[in-house]
């Protein structure tokens, strides 16, 4: 009978320990992934067109021109 009493009395503490362990593991994975990727640069920034320049056909069709 002592086993069942012990299980119920420590169940919440064990659940909290499991959750803390899980969160710690996820945080370590995230830190490792971020360290592996390096700092993020937003390379996909939208280019803003200059309103003072007219839009030409060459500008629209030439993919190499920046």
Backbone as JSON Lines, residues from 0, in Angstrom:
{"i":0,"aa":"X","n":[0.82,-1.19,0.0],"ca":[0.0,0.0,0.0],"c":[0.86,1.26,0.0]}
{"i":1,"aa":"X","n":[2.05,1.18,0.49],"ca":[2.93,2.33,0.51],"c":[3.39,2.75,-0.87]}
{"i":2,"aa":"X","n":[3.46,1.82,-1.81],"ca":[3.91,2.13,-3.17],"c":[2.91,3.05,-3.85]}
{"i":3,"aa":"X","n":[1.61,2.76,-3.72],"ca":[0.6,3.58,-4.37],"c":[0.55,4.98,-3.76]}
{"i":4,"aa":"X","n":[0.71,5.06,-2.47],"ca":[0.71,6.36,-1.81],"c":[1.89,7.18,-2.31]}
{"i":5,"aa":"X","n":[3.03,6.57,-2.43],"ca":[4.23,7.26,-2.9],"c":[4.06,7.73,-4.35]}
{"i":6,"aa":"X","n":[3.43,6.92,-5.18],"ca":[3.25,7.27,-6.59],"c":[2.39,8.5,-6.73]}
{"i":7,"aa":"X","n":[1.26,8.52,-6.04],"ca":[0.35,9.67,-6.17],"c":[0.94,10.94,-5.58]}
{"i":8,"aa":"X","n":[1.7,10.8,-4.52],"ca":[2.23,12.0,-3.87],"c":[3.37,12.62,-4.66]}
{"i":9,"aa":"X","n":[4.09,11.83,-5.45],"ca":[5.22,12.38,-6.21],"c":[4.93,12.52,-7.69]}
{"i":10,"aa":"X","n":[3.72,12.21,-8.13],"ca":[3.4,12.26,-9.55],"c":[3.56,13.65,-10.16]}
{"i":11,"aa":"X","n":[3.07,14.67,-9.49],"ca":[3.16,16.02,-10.04],"c":[4.61,16.5,-10.11]}
{"i":12,"aa":"X","n":[5.4,16.14,-9.11],"ca":[6.8,16.54,-9.12],"c":[7.55,15.87,-10.27]}
{"i":13,"aa":"X","n":[7.23,14.6,-10.51],"ca":[7.89,13.88,-11.61],"c":[7.48,14.46,-12.97]}
{"i":14,"aa":"X","n":[6.21,14.85,-13.11],"ca":[5.76,15.46,-14.36],"c":[6.46,16.79,-14.61]}
{"i":15,"aa":"X","n":[6.64,17.58,-13.55],"ca":[7.34,18.86,-13.71],"c":[8.8,18.64,-14.07]}
{"i":16,"aa":"X","n":[9.43,17.63,-13.49],"ca":[10.82,17.32,-13.83],"c":[10.95,16.89,-15.29]}
{"i":17,"aa":"X","n":[10.0,16.06,-15.75],"ca":[10.01,15.61,-17.14],"c":[9.85,16.79,-18.09]}
{"i":18,"aa":"X","n":[8.94,17.7,-17.77],"ca":[8.7,18.86,-18.62],"c":[9.93,19.76,-18.65]}
{"i":19,"aa":"X","n":[10.56,19.98,-17.51],"ca":[11.76,20.81,-17.46],"c":[12.88,20.18,-18.27]}
{"i":20,"aa":"X","n":[13.0,18.86,-18.17],"ca":[14.03,18.15,-18.94],"c":[13.77,18.27,-20.44]}
{"i":21,"aa":"X","n":[12.5,18.13,-20.83],"ca":[12.12,18.25,-22.24],"c":[12.41,19.66,-22.77]}
{"i":22,"aa":"X","n":[12.04,20.69,-21.99],"ca":[12.28,22.07,-22.41],"c":[13.77,22.37,-22.51]}
{"i":23,"aa":"X","n":[14.56,21.82,-21.59],"ca":[16.01,22.03,-21.62],"c":[16.6,21.4,-22.87]}
{"i":24,"aa":"X","n":[16.13,20.2,-23.2],"ca":[16.63,19.5,-24.38],"c":[16.27,20.27,-25.66]}
{"i":25,"aa":"X","n":[15.05,20.79,-25.74],"ca":[14.63,21.57,-26.9],"c":[15.44,22.86,-27.02]}
{"i":26,"aa":"X","n":[15.72,23.51,-25.89],"ca":[16.51,24.74,-25.91],"c":[17.94,24.45,-26.38]}
{"i":27,"aa":"X","n":[18.51,23.32,-25.96],"ca":[19.85,22.96,-26.42],"c":[19.87,22.68,-27.91]}
{"i":28,"aa":"X","n":[18.84,22.0,-28.41],"ca":[18.75,21.72,-29.85],"c":[18.66,23.02,-30.64]}
{"i":29,"aa":"X","n":[17.83,23.95,-30.14],"ca":[17.65,25.22,-30.83],"c":[18.96,26.02,-30.85]}
{"i":30,"aa":"X","n":[19.66,26.04,-29.72],"ca":[20.92,26.77,-29.64],"c":[21.96,26.15,-30.57]}
{"i":31,"aa":"X","n":[21.98,24.83,-30.63],"ca":[22.93,24.14,-31.5],"c":[22.62,24.44,-32.96]}
{"i":32,"aa":"X","n":[21.33,24.43,-33.33],"ca":[20.94,24.71,-34.71],"c":[21.28,26.15,-35.1]}
{"i":33,"aa":"X","n":[21.03,27.09,-34.2],"ca":[21.34,28.49,-34.48],"c":[22.85,28.71,-34.6]}
{"i":34,"aa":"X","n":[23.63,28.0,-33.79],"ca":[25.08,28.13,-33.87],"c":[25.59,27.54,-35.18]}
{"i":35,"aa":"X","n":[24.96,26.48,-35.64],"ca":[25.37,25.84,-36.88],"c":[25.03,26.72,-38.08]}
{"i":36,"aa":"X","n":[23.87,27.37,-38.07],"ca":[23.45,28.23,-39.17],"c":[24.26,29.53,-39.21]}
{"i":37,"aa":"X","n":[24.62,30.02,-38.1],"ca":[25.31,31.3,-38.03],"c":[24.29,32.42,-37.96]}
{"i":38,"aa":"X","n":[24.77,33.64,-37.95],"ca":[23.83,34.76,-37.88],"c":[22.99,34.86,-39.15]}
{"i":39,"aa":"X","n":[21.75,35.17,-38.95],"ca":[20.84,35.26,-40.08],"c":[20.9,36.64,-40.7]}
{"i":40,"aa":"X","n":[21.02,36.66,-42.0],"ca":[20.94,37.92,-42.74],"c":[19.7,37.86,-43.61]}
{"i":41,"aa":"X","n":[18.96,38.93,-43.62],"ca":[17.76,38.96,-44.44],"c":[18.16,39.3,-45.87]}
{"i":42,"aa":"X","n":[18.48,38.27,-46.62],"ca":[18.89,38.45,-48.01],"c":[17.69,38.64,-48.92]}
{"i":43,"aa":"X","n":[16.54,38.32,-48.43],"ca":[15.34,38.43,-49.25],"c":[14.64,39.77,-49.05]}
{"i":44,"aa":"X","n":[15.41,40.8,-48.88],"ca":[14.83,42.13,-48.71],"c":[14.26,42.58,-50.05]}
{"i":45,"aa":"X","n":[13.15,43.25,-49.96],"ca":[12.53,43.77,-51.17],"c":[13.31,45.0,-51.64]}
{"i":46,"aa":"X","n":[13.57,45.02,-52.93],"ca":[14.27,46.16,-53.5],"c":[13.25,47.23,-53.85]}
{"i":47,"aa":"X","n":[13.53,48.43,-53.41],"ca":[12.62,49.55,-53.66],"c":[13.09,50.26,-54.92]}
{"i":48,"aa":"X","n":[12.16,50.52,-55.8],"ca":[12.49,51.22,-57.04],"c":[12.59,52.71,-56.78]}
{"i":49,"aa":"X","n":[13.51,53.33,-57.51],"ca":[13.69,54.77,-57.42],"c":[12.58,55.42,-58.25]}
{"i":50,"aa":"X","n":[11.8,56.27,-57.62],"ca":[10.67,56.88,-58.32],"c":[11.08,57.96,-59.3]}
{"i":51,"aa":"X","n":[12.31,58.45,-59.18],"ca":[12.74,59.51,-60.09],"c":[13.2,58.95,-61.44]}
{"i":52,"aa":"X","n":[13.49,57.65,-61.5],"ca":[13.93,57.04,-62.76],"c":[12.74,56.42,-63.49]}
{"i":53,"aa":"X","n":[12.7,56.56,-64.79],"ca":[11.61,55.94,-65.54],"c":[11.83,54.42,-65.67]}
{"i":54,"aa":"X","n":[10.74,53.68,-65.76],"ca":[10.83,52.24,-65.94],"c":[10.9,51.95,-67.43]}
{"i":55,"aa":"X","n":[11.98,51.28,-67.84],"ca":[12.17,50.99,-69.26],"c":[11.97,49.5,-69.5]}
{"i":56,"aa":"X","n":[11.84,49.16,-70.79],"ca":[11.68,47.76,-71.17],"c":[12.93,46.97,-70.81]}
{"i":57,"aa":"X","n":[14.09,47.57,-70.98],"ca":[15.35,46.9,-70.64],"c":[15.4,46.59,-69.13]}
{"i":58,"aa":"X","n":[14.93,47.49,-68.32],"ca":[14.9,47.29,-66.87],"c":[13.99,46.12,-66.5]}
{"i":59,"aa":"X","n":[12.86,46.0,-67.17],"ca":[11.91,44.95,-66.86],"c":[12.35,43.58,-67.36]}
{"i":60,"aa":"X","n":[13.05,43.52,-68.49],"ca":[13.35,42.23,-69.11],"c":[14.75,41.7,-68.81]}
{"i":61,"aa":"X","n":[15.67,42.51,-68.36],"ca":[17.04,42.06,-68.12],"c":[17.16,41.54,-66.68]}
{"i":62,"aa":"X","n":[17.29,40.21,-66.48],"ca":[17.36,39.68,-65.13],"c":[18.7,39.89,-64.45]}
{"i":63,"aa":"X","n":[19.78,40.14,-65.23],"ca":[21.11,40.29,-64.66],"c":[21.37,41.69,-64.11]}
{"i":64,"aa":"X","n":[20.62,42.64,-64.59],"ca":[20.82,44.02,-64.16],"c":[20.3,44.21,-62.74]}
{"i":65,"aa":"X","n":[21.07,44.88,-61.91],"ca":[20.65,45.08,-60.53],"c":[20.09,46.45,-60.33]}
